[in-house]
C-alpha cells in the first residue's frame, strides 16, 4: 500500500510539473545600426543600465555596419556613403555591449571589396560572435545563424536592399563558382503620370535623345521590351494614369527565395529574427518606409519570422504588429561614428574637392563644411530604442524598449556612442514613435521606470 501511495504521489507530482511547471520565456534584445570605427575614449564604459538591458536577452543582436580592415584591404570604387573602416582593435569595444549575434548585410558590407568582406568574417569568427548576411557565395550569405540558449534556439537572417550590383552574392552552381557578397532583395518601382505629363516626357526624350540606343538594344535582344502602356525615361518607368504617384514592389524571385529561407530557419528554431536594411523611402520623409519594404517585412512574418528589425536611414520609423509579431521598420542608429573614420580613399577626397592624399579629418571636414551640414547635425539621428522581445511557445507575449541617445553635440570622442536617454530625449523618442506607429495601429506606453512598451491592435 505504501509503495502504491508513493507511486501515485510521484505521478501527481509529474503531472503537476508538466501542467503547472514554469513556462520558459525566450528573450531577444536587439539594437539598431552600429557604425563604429573608433575605440572608446579613456575612462568611457558602457552604461550599466544599458549593458544590463542588452544582457537580459538570450539572443542579443545588432546590425554590424562596418568593415574590419587592418589597412591591407583595398577600397571598393564605390561605398555605402562613407568607407566604413574599423581597425581590428575596435571590435572588442563593440562587443563590450554584450552582443552575441550580428547581421552583416548592409550598404557598407563591401566598402573594402572582397578582401574586407573576408577579413570581417574572419574577425567575427575569431571573436566567437554568431553572424550572417555575407559569405563566399549566396548560399552562405543567405544562411541563418543560430544562437542556442537555455530557453530555446534563436535563428536570425540578415538581408539588404541597398547595394552596388557588385556587392550581391552569387549562387554556386554545377557550372559556375559563387560570388562573394551580401544577401539581398531586389525591388522595382514605377511612376504614374497623367497623359499630359507623359506627352511632355516623350517630347523631352525625343528632343534630347535621352533614350539613345534603347530601341536598338531592344531589337538586338539586349534590353527587354517596354511593358504595354509604359514609357522608360532615362531608365525610370512611367505609366499613364488618372492619378499621379509612385509604387514599389519586391522582385518576386528574391521574395520567394527569402520566404523559403525564413521558413526553413523557423523549422530549426524556436524564434526567427530578420535583420533588414533599407534606405529607400515612400515619398519625401525619411521616416516613411517604402512600399516594397512593408511588403517584405509582412511576408517575412507570414513565412515564420518572430520579428523584423529594420535599419538604414539613421532615424526611427514606426512599429507594426503583423499577426502578433513586431516589425520595427527602423531602429535608427546604435553607434554612429561616420564622421571620424580613421582613413578615406582618394575617391572620397576627389568627391569633396580636397587633395587626393588628404587625411580623413580634412576630407570629412570638407564634406560637412566645417561641421555645419550632414547627418551629424540632425539630433533625430541620435535617438533610438533597444527593444526586448519576449517569446513563449513561439508567440510574442511582450515588447518593451529602452530609449537611448547617442551623445548628440558632444565631443567627437563620445559623439555617436549610446547611453540611456535623459528625460527630454526619452520624451522626444516616445512622442516620435507614438506618431510614427499610430498609422500601423500600434500604441506606445511609458512605464513607471521609463521603459516604453509597444502594443498592437
C-alpha positions in Angstrom: 0.0 0.0 0.0 2.8 2.3 0.9 4.5 1.6 -2.5 1.3 2.3 -4.4 0.8 5.6 -2.5 4.4 6.7 -3.3 3.9 5.8 -7.0 0.6 7.8 -7.0 2.3 10.8 -5.4 5.1 10.6 -8.0 2.5 10.6 -10.8 0.7 13.6 -9.3 4.0 15.5 -9.0 5.0 14.7 -12.6 1.5 15.8 -13.8 1.7 18.9 -11.8 5.2 19.7 -13.1 4.0 19.3 -16.7 0.9 21.3 -16.3 1.9 23.9 -13.7 5.7 23.9 -14.3 7.5 27.2 -15.1 7.0 28.3 -18.7 10.2 29.2 -20.4 10.4 32.7 -21.8 12.8 33.2 -24.7 14.0 36.8 -24.7 15.6 38.7 -27.6 17.2 42.1 -27.3 18.3 44.0 -30.4 20.0 47.2 -31.3 20.0 49.3 -34.5 22.9 50.1 -36.8 26.4 50.0 -35.3 28.6 52.2 -37.5 31.5 52.0 -35.1 35.0 53.0 -36.3 36.9 54.2 -33.2 37.7 52.9 -29.8 36.1 54.1 -26.6 37.9 57.1 -25.2 39.9 56.7 -22.0 37.6 56.5 -19.0 34.5 55.5 -21.0 32.5 52.4 -20.2 29.1 51.1 -21.3 26.4 52.5 -19.0 25.4 49.7 -16.5 21.7 50.1 -17.2 22.2 49.7 -20.9 24.5 46.8 -20.6 22.1 45.0 -18.2 19.2 45.7 -20.6 21.0 44.1 -23.5 22.3 41.3 -21.3 18.7 40.4 -20.4 18.3 38.9 -23.8 19.1 35.2 -24.5 19.9 36.4 -28.1 21.5 39.8 -28.3 21.6 41.2 -31.8 23.0 44.2 -33.6 23.4 45.3 -37.3 27.2 45.4 -37.8 27.6 48.3 -40.2 31.4 48.4 -40.7 34.3 46.5 -42.3 37.1 45.2 -40.3 40.3 46.3 -42.1 43.9 46.3 -40.8 44.9 48.6 -43.6 45.7 46.0 -46.2 42.3 45.7 -47.8 41.8 47.9 -50.9 38.7 50.2 -51.0 36.0 49.5 -53.5 35.4 52.1 -56.2 32.1 52.8 -54.5 30.9 52.8 -50.9 27.7 53.0 -48.9 28.3 56.7 -48.4 31.4 56.7 -46.2 34.0 53.9 -46.4 33.3 52.3 -43.1 36.7 51.1 -41.9 37.0 49.5 -38.4 40.5 48.8 -37.3 40.7 45.3 -35.6 41.3 46.7 -32.2 37.9 48.5 -32.2 35.8 45.3 -32.5 36.3 44.3 -28.8 34.7 47.7 -27.7 31.6 47.0 -29.8 31.3 43.5 -28.3 31.6 45.1 -24.8 28.0 46.0 -25.1 27.2 42.3 -24.8 26.0 41.2 -28.2 26.2 37.5 -29.2 24.9 37.9 -32.8 25.2 40.4 -35.6 23.8 40.9 -39.1 26.3 42.0 -41.7 24.3 42.6 -44.8 24.0 46.4 -45.4 25.2 49.1 -47.7 28.7 49.1 -46.2 29.4 45.4 -46.4 31.7 45.6 -49.5 33.2 49.1 -48.8 36.6 47.4 -48.9 35.9 44.9 -51.6 36.1 41.1 -51.2 39.3 41.3 -49.0 37.4 43.5 -46.5 34.5 41.1 -46.6 36.6 38.1 -45.7 38.7 40.0 -43.1 35.4 40.9 -41.3 34.1 37.4 -41.4 37.4 36.1 -40.0 37.4 38.7 -37.2 33.9 37.9 -36.2 34.6 34.1 -36.2 37.7 34.7 -34.1 35.7 36.8 -31.6 33.2 34.0 -31.3 30.1 36.0 -32.3 27.4 34.5 -34.5 26.9 36.4 -37.7 25.1 36.1 -41.1 24.3 38.1 -44.2 27.6 37.8 -46.1 29.7 34.9 -47.4 31.7 33.3 -50.1 28.5 32.8 -52.2 24.8 33.4 -51.9 24.2 30.1 -50.3 26.5 31.1 -47.4 25.3 34.8 -47.3 21.6 33.8 -47.1 22.1 31.1 -44.5 20.8 31.8 -41.0 22.9 32.0 -37.9 21.8 30.2 -34.7 22.1 31.1 -31.0 21.4 28.2 -28.6 20.3 29.3 -25.2 18.8 27.5 -22.1 15.4 29.0 -23.0 15.4 28.0 -26.7 17.1 28.4 -30.0 17.1 31.7 -32.0 17.8 31.9 -35.7 18.5 35.2 -37.4 18.9 36.2 -41.1 20.4 39.4 -42.4 19.3 41.0 -45.7 19.8 44.3 -47.5 18.1 46.1 -50.3 20.6 48.9 -50.9 23.9 47.9 -52.6 26.1 48.3 -55.6 25.4 45.4 -58.1 28.9 44.0 -57.5 28.1 43.6 -53.8 25.5 40.9 -54.5 26.5 37.4 -53.5 26.1 34.9 -56.4 25.0 31.3 -56.4 27.4 28.4 -56.7 26.1 26.0 -59.3 27.5 22.9 -61.1 28.7 25.1 -63.9 29.8 28.3 -62.1 31.6 29.2 -58.8 29.7 31.5 -56.5 30.4 35.2 -56.0 31.4 36.6 -52.5 29.0 39.2 -51.3 25.9 40.0 -49.3 22.4 38.6 -49.0 19.9 40.9 -50.9 16.4 41.6 -52.1 15.9 43.4 -55.4 13.0 45.7 -55.7 11.5 47.8 -58.5 9.5 51.0 -58.8 7.1 52.7 -61.2 5.7 56.2 -61.5 2.2 57.1 -62.7 1.7 60.3 -64.7 -1.2 61.9 -66.5 -1.4 61.7 -70.3 -0.4 65.3 -70.5 2.8 64.7 -68.5 3.6 61.6 -70.4 3.5 63.5 -73.6 6.0 66.0 -72.2 8.3 63.2 -71.1 8.2 61.7 -74.6 8.9 65.1 -76.2 11.9 65.7 -73.9 13.3 62.2 -74.6 12.9 62.7 -78.4 14.5 66.2 -78.3 17.5 65.2 -76.1 17.9 61.6 -77.4 17.8 60.6 -73.8 17.0 57.0 -74.5 19.6 56.9 -77.2 20.2 53.3 -78.4 17.4 51.8 -76.3 15.4 50.8 -79.3 18.5 49.3 -81.0 19.3 47.3 -77.8 15.7 46.0 -77.6 15.8 44.9 -81.2 19.1 43.1 -80.6 17.6 41.4 -77.5 19.9 43.1 -75.0 17.1 45.0 -73.4 13.6 43.8 -72.6 10.7 45.4 -74.5 8.8 48.1 -72.5 5.7 46.8 -70.8 2.4 47.8 -72.5 1.3 51.3 -71.5 4.6 52.3 -70.1 7.5 54.6 -71.2 11.0 54.3 -70.0 12.6 57.8 -69.5 16.3 57.5 -68.7 15.8 54.2 -67.0 12.8 55.2 -65.0 9.5 53.5 -65.8 6.4 55.7 -66.2 2.8 54.7 -66.8 -0.2 56.7 -67.8 -2.9 57.1 -65.1 -5.5 59.5 -64.0 -3.9 59.8 -60.6 -0.1 60.5 -60.4 2.1 58.8 -57.9 4.6 56.0 -57.3 4.6 52.3 -56.3 7.4 49.9 -55.5 7.5 46.1 -55.1 9.8 43.2 -54.3 11.4 41.2 -57.0 9.2 38.1 -56.9 12.1 35.6 -57.3 14.0 37.2 -54.4 10.9 37.3 -52.2 10.2 33.7 -52.9 13.8 32.7 -52.0 13.8 34.7 -48.8 10.5 33.4 -47.7 11.8 29.9 -48.2 14.9 30.7 -46.2 12.8 32.1 -43.3 10.5 29.1 -43.3 13.5 26.7 -43.2 15.1 28.6 -40.3 11.8 28.6 -38.4 11.7 24.8 -38.7 15.0 24.6 -36.9 14.5 27.3 -34.2 12.1 28.5 -31.6 12.2 32.0 -32.9 13.5 33.7 -36.1 14.6 37.4 -36.3 15.1 39.1 -39.7 17.6 41.9 -39.7 16.6 44.0 -42.7 18.4 47.0 -44.1 16.7 49.6 -46.4 17.5 53.2 -47.3 14.6 53.8 -49.7 11.6 55.9 -48.6 8.0 56.2 -49.8 8.0 59.9 -50.7 9.8 62.8 -49.1 10.3 61.8 -45.5 12.9 59.5 -44.1 10.5 58.2 -41.5 8.3 56.6 -44.1 9.3 53.1 -45.2 9.0 52.3 -48.9 6.0 50.2 -50.1 8.2 47.2 -51.1 9.8 47.2 -47.7 6.5 47.0 -45.9 5.5 44.1 -48.2 8.8 42.3 -47.5 8.6 42.7 -43.7 5.0 41.4 -43.6 5.9 38.5 -45.8 8.8 37.6 -43.5 6.3 37.4 -40.6 3.9 35.3 -42.7 6.8 32.9 -43.5 7.7 32.3 -39.9 9.7 35.3 -38.6 9.1 36.2 -35.0 10.2 39.8 -35.5 11.7 42.0 -38.2 14.3 44.6 -37.1 14.8 47.2 -39.7 17.5 49.8 -40.2 19.1 52.0 -42.8 18.3 55.7 -42.9 19.5 56.6 -39.4 16.1 57.6 -38.0 13.4 55.8 -36.1 10.5 54.6 -38.1 7.1 53.2 -37.0 6.4 49.8 -35.3 3.7 47.5 -36.7 2.4 44.3 -35.2 1.6 41.8 -38.0 -0.1 38.7 -36.9 1.0 39.5 -33.4 4.7 39.8 -34.3 6.6 43.1 -34.2 8.1 44.9 -37.3 10.5 47.7 -36.4 10.7 49.5 -39.7 13.9 51.2 -38.4 15.6 51.4 -35.1 17.9 54.1 -36.4 21.5 54.1 -35.0 23.0 52.4 -32.1 26.6 53.6 -32.7 27.1 56.4 -35.2 30.7 57.4 -35.9 30.7 58.1 -39.6 32.4 61.5 -39.2 35.5 60.0 -37.5 36.6 57.2 -39.8 40.4 56.7 -39.5 41.0 56.8 -43.2 39.3 57.6 -46.5 40.4 56.5 -50.1 41.4 59.0 -52.8 37.9 58.6 -54.3 36.4 60.2 -51.3 38.9 63.1 -51.4 38.2 63.7 -55.1 34.4 63.8 -54.5 34.8 66.6 -51.9 37.5 68.6 -53.6 40.5 68.1 -51.4 44.0 66.8 -52.3 43.9 63.1 -53.0 46.3 62.2 -50.2 44.3 64.2 -47.6 43.8 62.8 -44.1 40.3 61.5 -43.2 39.9 64.5 -40.9 40.5 67.0 -43.7 38.2 65.2 -46.1 35.4 64.6 -43.7 35.6 68.3 -42.6 35.2 69.3 -46.2 32.1 67.1 -46.6 30.5 68.6 -43.5 31.5 72.1 -44.5 33.2 72.5 -41.1 30.6 70.6 -39.2 27.7 72.7 -40.5 25.9 70.1 -42.7 25.4 66.4 -42.7 23.9 63.6 -40.7 25.6 64.6 -37.5 23.8 67.9 -37.4 20.4 66.2 -37.1 19.5 65.2 -33.5 16.9 62.7 -34.8 19.8 60.5 -36.0 21.0 60.2 -32.3 17.7 59.0 -30.8 16.8 55.3 -30.8 15.5 52.4 -28.7 16.7 48.9 -27.8 13.8 46.5 -28.0 13.3 43.5 -25.8 11.0 40.8 -27.3 9.7 38.1 -25.1 8.5 34.9 -26.7 6.6 32.0 -25.1 5.9 28.8 -27.1 6.8 30.6 -30.3 4.4 33.5 -29.7 5.4 37.1 -28.9 3.9 38.0 -25.5 5.5 41.4 -24.8 7.6 44.1 -26.5 9.4 46.7 -24.4 12.1 49.2 -25.3 14.8 51.2 -23.6 15.1 54.7 -25.0 18.7 55.7 -25.8 20.5 58.7 -27.2 24.0 58.9 -28.7 25.7 61.9 -27.1 24.4 64.3 -29.6 26.6 67.5 -30.0 29.2 66.1 -27.6 33.0 65.9 -28.2 33.9 63.6 -31.1 35.5 61.1 -28.7 32.0 60.2 -27.4 29.7 61.6 -30.1 27.7 58.7 -31.5 28.1 56.3 -28.6 24.9 55.2 -26.9 23.7 55.8 -23.3 20.2 55.6 -21.7 18.2 58.6 -22.8 17.7 61.5 -20.3 14.2 62.8 -19.6 14.0 65.2 -22.6 15.4 62.7 -25.1 13.1 59.9 -23.7 10.1 62.1 -24.1 11.0 63.0 -27.7 11.5 59.4 -28.6 8.2 58.4 -27.1 6.4 61.3 -29.0 8.1 60.4 -32.3 7.5 56.6 -32.0 3.9 57.2 -31.0 3.2 59.3 -34.0 5.0 57.1 -36.4 3.4 53.9 -35.1 -0.1 55.1 -34.9 -0.7 54.6 -38.6 0.0 50.9 -38.0 -2.4 50.7 -35.1 0.4 50.4 -32.6 0.4 52.3 -29.3 3.4 53.2 -27.2 3.0 53.3 -23.4 5.5 54.7 -21.0 6.0 52.5 -17.9 6.9 53.8 -14.4 10.6 53.1 -14.9 10.8 55.0 -18.2 10.8 51.9 -20.3 8.5 52.0 -23.3 6.0 49.2 -24.2 4.7 48.7 -27.7 1.2 47.2 -28.1 -0.6 46.1 -31.2 -4.3 46.4 -32.0 
